[in-house]
């Protein structure tokens, strides 16, 4: 079983966001089934979270030929949603997905870096979903942001060779400061503000915030335009999150390509991970 970090559940939350942000930041424009995803992430953790450093680069990729499961219904108003772990995409029965062979080695290039990523079987991603086949890679290093990366896969008899570009959005500052620990008033709405330091004209770039309890419990996620600068989460959603947990904020690009009648999502995200606790009520 391929997995490097016990806390990668805190890091890989972008997939959950993308299943919701899909309707807000990108429209497939068709009713075609899911065909998998290519997901490249930069995650900045609080100092001391890992002994190897506080920045992780990560690639998760898999391709689907067929499935019997269904995507979750989302509960929410506007651009915020509440989702439980057992509703996450792609949370199928173990025999519900037919995975396709993408070839032996993925090549990731950009920002002065070149990485060869070998294909794996029995991958466990950060949503605790099992994938029978695909690519999974992590590196404790910092790669340039506001940068376009190229991904190539050799393909096989089951899946054609592909060449894709992924734009990793630039840096930002936030209030509350992330990474870090901050308090949330359980009796009020929660407002997050941010400033984008590297503006871009790249298409399909958005922002997200996420309250997350690892393994179990309720998760609240919101997506919005990347340069909106402020987002208020209504108290009704704050009521759903646990008293303590992880918090993520990031910028992402989400595009897609239709491959043999299925939509393959192409995602690159730059996010920061913090922790919150609800303040004591009077």
LINURVEN-V421390 format. One record per residue. N is the residue number from 1. BURIAL is # if it has 24 or more other C-alpha atoms within 12 Angstrom, else .. D_CENTER is the distance of its C-alpha to the mean C-alpha in whole Angstrom. Layout:
# LINURVEN-V421390
n->N burial->BURIAL d_center->D_CENTER
n->N burial->BURIAL d_center->D_CENTER
This chain:
# LINURVEN-V421390
n->1 burial->. d_center->21
n->2 burial-># d_center->18
n->3 burial-># d_center->17
n->4 burial->. d_center->17
n->5 burial->. d_center->16
n->6 burial->. d_center->17
n->7 burial->. d_center->15
n->8 burial-># d_center->11
n->9 burial-># d_center->11
n->10 burial-># d_center->10
n->11 burial-># d_center->8
n->12 burial-># d_center->5
n->13 burial-># d_center->5
n->14 burial-># d_center->1
n->15 burial-># d_center->4
n->16 burial-># d_center->6
n->17 burial-># d_center->6
n->18 burial-># d_center->6
n->19 burial-># d_center->9
n->20 burial-># d_center->11
n->21 burial-># d_center->10
n->22 burial-># d_center->12
n->23 burial-># d_center->15
n->24 burial-># d_center->15
n->25 burial-># d_center->14
n->26 burial-># d_center->15
n->27 burial->. d_center->17
n->28 burial-># d_center->18
n->29 burial->. d_center->21
n->30 burial->. d_center->22
n->31 burial->. d_center->22
n->32 burial->. d_center->22
n->33 burial-># d_center->20
n->34 burial-># d_center->16
n->35 burial-># d_center->17
n->36 burial-># d_center->13
n->37 burial-># d_center->11
n->38 burial-># d_center->10
n->39 burial-># d_center->7
n->40 burial-># d_center->8
n->41 burial-># d_center->7
n->42 burial-># d_center->10
n->43 burial-># d_center->10
n->44 burial-># d_center->13
n->45 burial-># d_center->15
n->46 burial-># d_center->18
n->47 burial->. d_center->21
n->48 burial->. d_center->22
n->49 burial-># d_center->19
n->50 burial->. d_center->20
n->51 burial->. d_center->23
n->52 burial->. d_center->22
n->53 burial->. d_center->20
n->54 burial-># d_center->18
n->55 burial-># d_center->15
n->56 burial-># d_center->13
n->57 burial-># d_center->12
n->58 burial-># d_center->10
n->59 burial-># d_center->10
n->60 burial-># d_center->10
n->61 burial-># d_center->12
n->62 burial-># d_center->14
n->63 burial-># d_center->16
n->64 burial-># d_center->18
n->65 burial-># d_center->22
n->66 burial->. d_center->22
n->67 burial-># d_center->21
n->68 burial->. d_center->23
n->69 burial->. d_center->21
n->70 burial->. d_center->19
n->71 burial->. d_center->16
n->72 burial->. d_center->16
n->73 burial->. d_center->18
n->74 burial-># d_center->17
n->75 burial->. d_center->19
n->76 burial->. d_center->19
n->77 burial->. d_center->21
n->78 burial->. d_center->20
n->79 burial-># d_center->16
n->80 burial-># d_center->16
n->81 burial-># d_center->15
n->82 burial-># d_center->16
n->83 burial-># d_center->14
n->84 burial-># d_center->16
n->85 burial-># d_center->14
n->86 burial-># d_center->17
n->87 burial-># d_center->16
n->88 burial-># d_center->12
n->89 burial-># d_center->11
n->90 burial-># d_center->12
n->91 burial-># d_center->15
n->92 burial-># d_center->18
n->93 burial->. d_center->21
n->94 burial->. d_center->22
n->95 burial->. d_center->24
n->96 burial->. d_center->22
n->97 burial-># d_center->20
n->98 burial-># d_center->22
n->99 burial-># d_center->20
n->100 burial-># d_center->22
n->101 burial-># d_center->23
n->102 burial-># d_center->21
n->103 burial-># d_center->23
n->104 burial->. d_center->24
n->105 burial-># d_center->22
n->106 burial-># d_center->19
n->107 burial-># d_center->20
n->108 burial-># d_center->18
n->109 burial-># d_center->20
n->110 burial-># d_center->20
n->111 burial->. d_center->21
n->112 burial->. d_center->24
n->113 burial->. d_center->22
n->114 burial->. d_center->22
n->115 burial-># d_center->20
n->116 burial->. d_center->21
n->117 burial-># d_center->19
n->118 burial-># d_center->21
n->119 burial-># d_center->20
n->120 burial-># d_center->20
n->121 burial-># d_center->21
n->122 burial->. d_center->20
n->123 burial-># d_center->16
n->124 burial-># d_center->14
n->125 burial-># d_center->11
n->126 burial-># d_center->9
n->127 burial-># d_center->10
n->128 burial-># d_center->13
n->129 burial-># d_center->13
n->130 burial-># d_center->16
n->131 burial-># d_center->16
n->132 burial-># d_center->20
n->133 burial-># d_center->19
n->134 burial-># d_center->17
n->135 burial-># d_center->15
n->136 burial-># d_center->14
n->137 burial-># d_center->14
n->138 burial-># d_center->14
n->139 burial-># d_center->16
n->140 burial->. d_center->18
n->141 burial->. d_center->18
n->142 burial->. d_center->17
n->143 burial-># d_center->17
n->144 burial-># d_center->18
n->145 burial-># d_center->16
n->146 burial-># d_center->17
n->147 burial-># d_center->18
n->148 burial-># d_center->17
n->149 burial-># d_center->17
n->150 burial-># d_center->18
n->151 burial-># d_center->17
n->152 burial-># d_center->20
n->153 burial-># d_center->21
n->154 burial-># d_center->24
n->155 burial->. d_center->24
n->156 burial->. d_center->27
n->157 burial->. d_center->29
n->158 burial->. d_center->26
n->159 burial-># d_center->24
n->160 burial->. d_center->25
n->161 burial->. d_center->24
n->162 burial-># d_center->21
n->163 burial->. d_center->21
n->164 burial-># d_center->18
n->165 burial-># d_center->17
n->166 burial-># d_center->14
n->167 burial-># d_center->14
n->168 burial-># d_center->12
n->169 burial-># d_center->13
n->170 burial-># d_center->16
n->171 burial-># d_center->17
n->172 burial-># d_center->17
n->173 burial-># d_center->19
n->174 burial-># d_center->19
n->175 burial->. d_center->21
n->176 burial-># d_center->21
n->177 burial-># d_center->20
n->178 burial-># d_center->17
n->179 burial-># d_center->17
n->180 burial-># d_center->20
n->181 burial-># d_center->21
n->182 burial-># d_center->22
n->183 burial-># d_center->24
n->184 burial-># d_center->23
n->185 burial-># d_center->26
n->186 burial-># d_center->26
n->187 burial->. d_center->29
n->188 burial->. d_center->27
n->189 burial->. d_center->25
n->190 burial-># d_center->22
n->191 burial->. d_center->21
n->192 burial-># d_center->19
n->193 burial-># d_center->20
n->194 burial-># d_center->19
n->195 burial-># d_center->20
n->196 burial-># d_center->19
n->197 burial->. d_center->21
n->198 burial->. d_center->20
n->199 burial->. d_center->21
n->200 burial-># d_center->20
n->201 burial->. d_center->21
n->202 burial->. d_center->18
n->203 burial->. d_center->18
n->204 burial-># d_center->15
n->205 burial-># d_center->13
n->206 burial-># d_center->12
n->207 burial-># d_center->11
n->208 burial-># d_center->10
n->209 burial-># d_center->11
n->210 burial-># d_center->10
n->211 burial-># d_center->13
n->212 burial-># d_center->12
n->213 burial-># d_center->15
n->214 burial-># d_center->15
n->215 burial->. d_center->16
n->216 burial->. d_center->18
n->217 burial->. d_center->18
n->218 burial-># d_center->17
n->219 burial-># d_center->14
n->220 burial-># d_center->14
n->221 burial-># d_center->11
n->222 burial-># d_center->13
n->223 burial-># d_center->12
n->224 burial-># d_center->15
n->225 burial-># d_center->16
n->226 burial-># d_center->15
n->227 burial-># d_center->19
n->228 burial->. d_center->20
n->229 burial-># d_center->20
n->230 burial-># d_center->20
n->231 burial-># d_center->19
n->232 burial-># d_center->21
n->233 burial-># d_center->20
n->234 burial-># d_center->23
n->235 burial->. d_center->24
n->236 burial->. d_center->24
n->237 burial-># d_center->20
n->238 burial-># d_center->21
n->239 burial->. d_center->24
n->240 burial-># d_center->21
n->241 burial-># d_center->19
n->242 burial-># d_center->21
n->243 burial-># d_center->23
n->244 burial-># d_center->21
n->245 burial-># d_center->17
n->246 burial-># d_center->14
n->247 burial-># d_center->13
n->248 burial-># d_center->10
n->249 burial-># d_center->11
n->250 burial-># d_center->9
n->251 burial-># d_center->10
n->252 burial-># d_center->8
n->253 burial-># d_center->10
n->254 burial-># d_center->10
n->255 burial-># d_center->13
n->256 burial-># d_center->15
n->257 burial-># d_center->18
n->258 burial->. d_center->20
n->259 burial-># d_center->21
n->260 burial->. d_center->24
n->261 burial->. d_center->24
n->262 burial-># d_center->20
n->263 burial-># d_center->17
n->264 burial-># d_center->15
n->265 burial-># d_center->11
n->266 burial-># d_center->11
n->267 burial-># d_center->8
n->268 burial-># d_center->8
n->269 burial-># d_center->7
n->270 burial-># d_center->9
n->271 burial-># d_center->9
n->272 burial-># d_center->11
n->273 burial-># d_center->12
n->274 burial-># d_center->15
n->275 burial-># d_center->17
n->276 burial-># d_center->19
n->277 burial-># d_center->22
n->278 burial-># d_center->24
n->279 burial->. d_center->28
n->280 burial->. d_center->31
n->281 burial->. d_center->33
n->282 burial->. d_center->36
